[in-house]
Amino acid sequence: MLIQNTIFYRTDWRWHNFLKYLTNNLSKYNCLEKIIPSEYSYKDSTYGSKKSKKNVNLSTWGVTHKKRIKFARAVCINSPNYSVLNFLIIPNTIYNVPFFGVDFVSLPNSHLLVLDFQPSLKIQNQYNNGLLEKLIKLKNHCHSSLPLAEKMSADVARFFSPGVIWSKLPKEERSDFLIANQLYTAFKEYLDLYLEILFESKEASIELQKELINGQNNYLQFRRDNDPARPMLSSLFGKEFTESLIKEVLFTT
């Protein structure tokens, strides 16, 4: 269950260890690779001025599970200035489980880092106290060394849990250390906990399943309309491709 373009497993791609951990652990749960249309599965492009053109490539990979995962996809970008791992698990609405969301973005001057169990319902309807306590403990341990970014706006914050890891780091050697150590450790802990919960969950009632469908659709529509990666993707790959990628692959229902 390997991503098609092996560039994203090379050690010079910043997020290679994260992606390997993802694919290896999803394989343990007998997830099946989902075929992504070729126009989205891999794309090369260039950006910058005529005098300093730079190459950038994008690869998209996805899996499903016959019962537990409706769709999980990774979007990987590699270039001299931009390095991205964006990953989302959309669970089957038979189970009352939040999304698993990863957005690790290296920009020319900074790193933007988001990791969370993202709610599709109100917090009190989707997280029991035990899960919230575990998440907040993991978050606090990670943020003991990883600085917290500025507060999210209320409109955006409603799609994140109290356990969200949210950091902005400058491009410097200390940040490389924090990403390779504290963030990587937290990422593994979050993914392990999420997959444990997802694959142990009991089926929700029919009424709750209807609420979950609506909640997921609301989240995905919000992301289609307000994806913060849209300007970056448009500048690297063009507006037409970006809009199609967002609607057809990244936040499809």
N, C-alpha and C positions, 0 to 999 in steps of 0.2 A: 504494500500500500504506500508507494513512494510518490512524491510529487513529481510531475513529469520532467521539469527542468532541473537537472542536478546542481545548477549553480547555487541553489538555495540550501544545499547541504555542504557547500564549501565553507571552510573556516573564515574566509574573508567576508562572508555575509554575516552581519552582526547577530542575527536572530537564529542562526543555524541550530544551536543546541535546543532552543525552545521548540522549533519545528520538529526536530527529531523526537523530542519527548512527547509531543502531541501525537505524531503518527504512530509511534511505538505503543503508546497507551491505548489509543483507539483501536489498534489492531488486537489488543488483548480481549476486547469486548466484541470481537467478530463484526466490527463495522465493515460495510461494503463501500468501496470507492464509487462515487457518483460521477458519471461522465459529464464534464463541463464542455459546452460547445467550443470548438477549436478557436474561434475568434476571441474568446475570453481566457482560455486555458494558458495561453502564452502570447505575450506581445512585446515587441521591441520598439523603441522610439528614441528620439533625440530631443534635447532641450538646450537652451542657452543661446547666446549670440552666435553669429556666423563665425566669429574668430575663436570662440571657445565652446564648440559643440560638445555635449556630453551624452553618452549612451545611458539608457535606462531600460530595464526589462521588468515585466510583470508576469507573475504566474499565479493561477488560481486553481485550487484543488478542493474537492469536496467528498464527503462520505454521508451515508445514511445508516440507519439500523432498523431492522424489520419491525421493531416495536418501540424503541426508546427515543430515537433521534429522527426527526423529520428531515433535517438537513444541517450539516455542519460544514463550514467552508473556511479556507485560509486564503488570504490574498497576500502575496509576497512581492515586494518591490526592492530592487537593488540598483543603485547608481552611485556615483561619487559623492553626491550631496544628500541623497534621500535613501533611507533604508527602513522598510516597513514590514511588520507582521500584524495583520488584522485578522482576527479569528472570532467566529461566532458559532455557538451551538444553539440551534432552535429545537427544543425538545418536543416530542410528540405531546399533543394536548390531552392525551389520555391521562397524563401525569401532571400533578401540580408542582412543577419544578421551574425555577427561573431560567433565563438564558445564561450561558457562560460567554462572557465577552472579554476579548483581549484587543487592545489597540496600542501597539508599541511603534512609535513613529520617530525616526531620527531625521531632523531637518538640518539645513545648513549650519544653524547656530545653536540648536537645542534638541533635547529629547523630550517628547510628550508620552507619558506612560499611564495607561489605564487598564485595570484588571478588576473584574467584578463578577458576582452572580447578579445579573441584571433582572429586576422584577418585571413580570408581565401583569401582575395584579398588585393591589395595595400590599405593602410590606406585611401587615398583620395577617393577611390572608394567604401568604405564600411561604413565610419563614416562621418556624417555631422558635422558641426562646433558645433552645439548645444550638440550633444552626446559627442564629444570630451571634450568640456568644462565641462560637468557634471562629466565625468569620472576623468578628471584631478583634479577637485575640490575635489572629494571624495578621490582620491589617496593622494593628498597633506594633507588633513585633517588626514588621517590615518598615513601617514609618519611623521606627526608633532611629534608623540610619538614613532612610530615604526621605527627603523633605516633601512635605505636602504642598501641592500647587494651590493657587488661589481658589476661593470658593466658587463652585459652579452656580450658574443662574438657576432659579427655581424651575424654569421650564425644562432645563436639561436634567437637573438633579432628581426629578421624579422618576427617571428611568435608571437610577442607580440605587444600590443598597447602602446601609450604614457601614458595610464592610468594604467599600470601594477603595482600592489603591489608586491614588491620583497624584502624579508627580510631574514636575518639570525640572529638567537638569540642563546645565550648560554643557556644551561640547568640550570636555576636558578629560584628562586621565582619571581623575577621581570618579567621574560619572561612569566611565567604562568599568571600573572596579565595582561600583554599586550595581550596575546592570548585570554583570557576570556573576555576582554573588548574591546580594540581598534580593534583587528582583527575581533572579532565576530560582532561588529557593522558594520564594513566595509563590511564584507561578506554578511550580511543581506541587506545592501544598494545596493551592486552590484547585488545580485540575484534579488531583487525586480525590479530594473531598467531594468535588462536584460529581465526578463519575461514580463514586460510591453512592451518593444520594440518588442520582438519576437511575442507577440500575437496581436500587433497592426499593424504590418508591412503589406504593400500591396505587391501583387505578383510582382516579377521582370519580365522583358522582357525575351523572350526565349533565346536571345543572352546572356544576363547577367546570366541566369540560367546555360548555358553551361560553362561560366567562373567560376561560383561558384562551379560546379561539379569538374572542374579541380583544382581549388584552394583548396577545401577540400581534394581531393585525394593527392595533393602534401604535404599538412600538415600531413595527416595521414601516408603517406609513410615515411616522415621524422621522425615521432615519432616511427614508427615500427623499423626503422634503427638505431635511435639514442636515444632511451628512456633512460634518466639518471637513472631511477629506476632499470634497468636491472641487474647491479651487486648486489644490495641489494636483489632483488627478487630471484636471482639465489642462493645467499648464504643462504636464508631462506627456499626456496621451491624447489631448484634444477633447473638446466639449461633447461631441457626438458619441465617441466611444465611452466617455465617462458616464453620461446619462444612461446609456444602454447597460453598462456594467452595473451601475447602482440599482437599476430597476429589474434587470433580468437575472442577476446573480447574487449581488451582495445582500439585498433585503427583499428577496422574492417571497411571496406567500404561497 
